[in-house]
Amino acid sequence: MLLRQPVADTDLRLAYDTEPPQPPGTMAFFRHSGQAAELPPGFDTRGLESLQLSGSERITSAEQVRAIRQAYGDGPVVVVDLRQESHAVADGHSLTWRGTNDWGNVGLDTAATMAREAGQLEELRRQGNAVAVHAEYVKGKMDDPAPRHLATTLACSEQEIVETAGAEYRRIAVTDHMRPSRAEVDQFIELVRDLPEGTGLHVHCNGGRGRTTTFMVLYDMLRNAREVGADAIMARQSKLGMDYNLADPGTAKKRKQLFHADRLAFLHEFHAYARENPGGLPRTWSQWRSTDAAQPT
């Protein structure tokens, strides 16, 4: 499906997503493949429990990272930050430089996204304090900006938080609401290929729903597509993700339905790729798709 590409938001505001979680280590949308036994009867759980895979919403504290590591018995964990939008943490608040659609960095690859974010973070620290408004206000869903006056001298990046808490940080900058690009899928496949045996994989976006569930499905398919069908994998990951239904684009808000239908088509096609290339071998996604260069995926 060929869609008109998103246009970058130009009027960016410094926004906080929610109040800091209490207690600090809690996560509203944390889930783990080890919860396979908790799924209702009728779900195909073959290969799920052994995945060593988890997901959540945004990460804002070392306590959250330590909680993630505890889910893996304090073994090695790679945290994959799927957010393309620039973000940081200051005064306990998760901050995003965002516009109406959360498309502030559209058109930037992962390296360029991280470079821009580093510059924005440095400026935030230099200022020493800042006023952030609620993300729902930026999205036009609140009349009150609900401003927060924050000390920002000690603002930090997510990478600093993750590494301080003893996990490895990786970034794949995926545009919010959209399917991942070929380059982003290849980036993920390379990560999976290089993932050491016994290492946990934690993926997250901002809200812990769309991008997070999508990449949990991709990883599940890379490991289990030869045994478990695409619909069954999407169903179980959606259920673990608090019933975020990847398979029904009609449940999304109208302006997102085309994006979600496009993502669903991509996931079905990726399952075919994963059946032929378990674990992402021998071919990357781009190599597998190269026979049909007219397609945008």
N, C-alpha and C positions, 0 to 999 in steps of 0.2 A: 504494500500500500504506500503510495507516494503522497506525503503530506507537505504542506507549506511549512518551511522551517521556522522555528520561533525567532522572534526579533528581540534583541537584548533590551532589558529595562534600562532606561537612562537616568531616571530620577530615583536614585537609591537613598534609602534612609537607614540609619542604624536602628535596628529593631531587636527587642528581646522576644523570645518565642513563648516562654512561660516563666512563672516565678521559679526560683531554684527548687529542685525536688527536696522533699523532706521525708525521711532522713536523706543525706546527700548521696548515698549509694543506691537509691531505688531507681527503677526504670519501669515506666508504665507498660511498655510493649516488648519487654525482654522475653525471648523464647529460645529454646534449646532443643536440638534433635534428640537429646536424651529423654524428652517428654513424650516420646512416641507411644508409650504405654497408656498415656492419658487421653489419647484420641478416642472418640466414640467408636463403637463397633461399625464395621463396614469400610473403614479407611484402610487402604493398602499401605502397610508400614514396612514392607521389605526394604532392607538396607538403610532405613532412616536412623535408627538408634545409634548406629556405628559411625555416622557422618562426622561427628565432632564439629557441629555447625551451630551457630547461634546468631541472633539478630536483635536489634533494638532501635529506639529513637536516638536522637543526638546524644553525644557524650559531653558532659560538662564538668566531671570531677574525677580525681584519682580513685575515689571510693567506688565509683561505678566500674572503673576498669578492674579494680581488685575484685569486685563482685563477679565480673565476667570471668576472671582468671580462676576464681573459686569453683565456678561451674565446671571447669576442666581440671579440678584437683590441683590447682596452682601450677599446672604444666605450661609449656610454651603456647602463646596465643598470638595470632596476627589479627590486628584490628584494621578492617578495610573501611575507610571513610569514603562514602559514595557521593558526597555533596559537592556539586560544582560551585554553588554559591559561596562566597567568602564568609567565613565565620570565625568567632573567637569566644573566649570566656573572660569576663571582667566582673569583679565584685560578686562572684557567684552566679552571675547571669549568663546564659547562652545568648550570644549576640550574632546577628546576621546583617550584612549589608544587602538589603533587599529592596526590590520593587514590587509592583502589584502581582506579578506572575512568578516571582522568585527566579527570574532569568537575568540577574545582574551580570553573569559571566558567560552568557551564551556566545558561542563562537570560539571560546578559549579551550585549548586542550589542557590536560592535567598539569603539565609543567607551567604553562602560562597562568593558569588559575592559581597555582600555589605561589607564583612570583607576585601576582597582583595582591593576593591575600597578605603576603608578608609585608608588602608596602603599606597596606591599609592598617595592619596591626602595629607596625612601627609608628605610624602617624597617631594612632589611638594612644599608644604609650606616651608619646611626646606631649600630647595635649594634657595628660594627667587627669582629666575628668571629661565626662561626656553625658549627654542626655539621650537616652534610648526610648523609643516609643514602642507600643505593643505591636507585634506582627499583624494582628487582626485589623488594626487601624490602617496599616500600610496596604493591606489587601482590600480595604474598603468595607470591612465587615463590622467595624466599630466606629462610633462617632467620637468617642473619647480616646485621645492618644495614650492616656494612662502613662505619662512620662516617668522615667526612673532616672535619677541623678546618680551616676556611677563613678567611682574612682577607677581610673584606667591605667595608672602608672605600671601596675603589675599585671596588666592584661596578658593572656597567654594563648597560644595556639592549641588546637586539639592534639597535634603531634607532641607537644611538650607534655601535656597531661598524660597521654597514653604511655609515652616512653618513661616518664617519671614513675609510673605505676608498674613498670616491668614488662610491658607488652611491646610488640613490634607494630609500628604504624605504617600503613600503606594508603595511598590516595588514588581513587579512580573518579575523575570529575564527570559525573553523569548529570545531564540537564533534568531538572525536576519535571515530573509528569510525562517524560518521554522515554521511549525505548533507548537502550544504550547504542552508541555508534559501533561500527565495525572495529575501530581502533580501541574503544573502551572494552569491548568483548575480548579482543585479542590480549589486551593488558591483563584482564582477569584470568584468561586461560594460561598465560605465562606464569602468573602468580600461583595458580593451582598446580601447574607442572612442577614448580620449584618448592612447593610446600613440603617440609620435612614430615616424615612419618610420625604420627603421634601429636602433631601440632593442631591446636584448635583454630577455627576460622570464625571470626565475628564480623558481621557486616552491619552497617547502619547508614541511614540517611538522616533527614531532619525529623520527620514525624514517626518513622519506624514502620511505615506501611508500604508505599508503592515501590520505591527503589530497593528497599531492604528485602521485601518479599520476592521481588523479581530476581535478585541475585542469590537468594537462598534457593530458589527454584533452579537457577542455572547450575549451581554447585551440586544440588541433588541430582540433576540430569546428568552431569558429567560423571557422577559416580554410579548412577543406578538406571540410566535410560535403557539399557539392554534387558532389564528385568521388569521395569515398572513403566507404564504408559504415561504420556504427557499429562493427560487430564488427572490421573491419580496423583502424580507428583505435585501439580498445581493445587489440587484439592487439599492435600495434607499440609502443604506449606501455608496455604491460605487459612486453614483451620488453626494451625499453630500461631499464625499472625493475627489472632483475635478476629477471625472471620473476615479478613480483608480479601474480597473475592476477585482474584485476577481473571477468572474465566468469564465474568459477566460485565463487560464494559458499560452496559446499560445502567448499572448501579452508580456510576460516576455522575458528577454534575455535567450538564449538557456540553459545555465548552471543552471538557476533558474526554468526552466519549470517543472521539476519533483517535486521540492519542492512545487511549487504553485499548481500543480495538486493534490498533497498529501493534502495540506491545504484545497483545495476545497472539496475533499472527506470527510475530517474531519468536515467541516462546515455543509454539508448535514446530516451527522450522528448526529452532535450536535443538529440540529433542531429537530430530532426525540426524542432525550433526553429531550429537553426543552418542547416539547409537553407533555411528560409524567411527567415532573418535573418542573412545572412553578415556576419561581423564584429560581430554584435550590433545590426545596423540593419535595418529602422527601429525595431523594437519591443524593449523589454526582455523578460526572461524573465517577470516578473510581468505585464506587459501581455499577453503571448502566452497566459499561463495564466489570465487573468482570466475567460475564458468558462466555466471550470469551477472555481468558487470552493470547491467541496466538497473538492477535492484539497489535501493539505497542502504540496505542493511549490511 
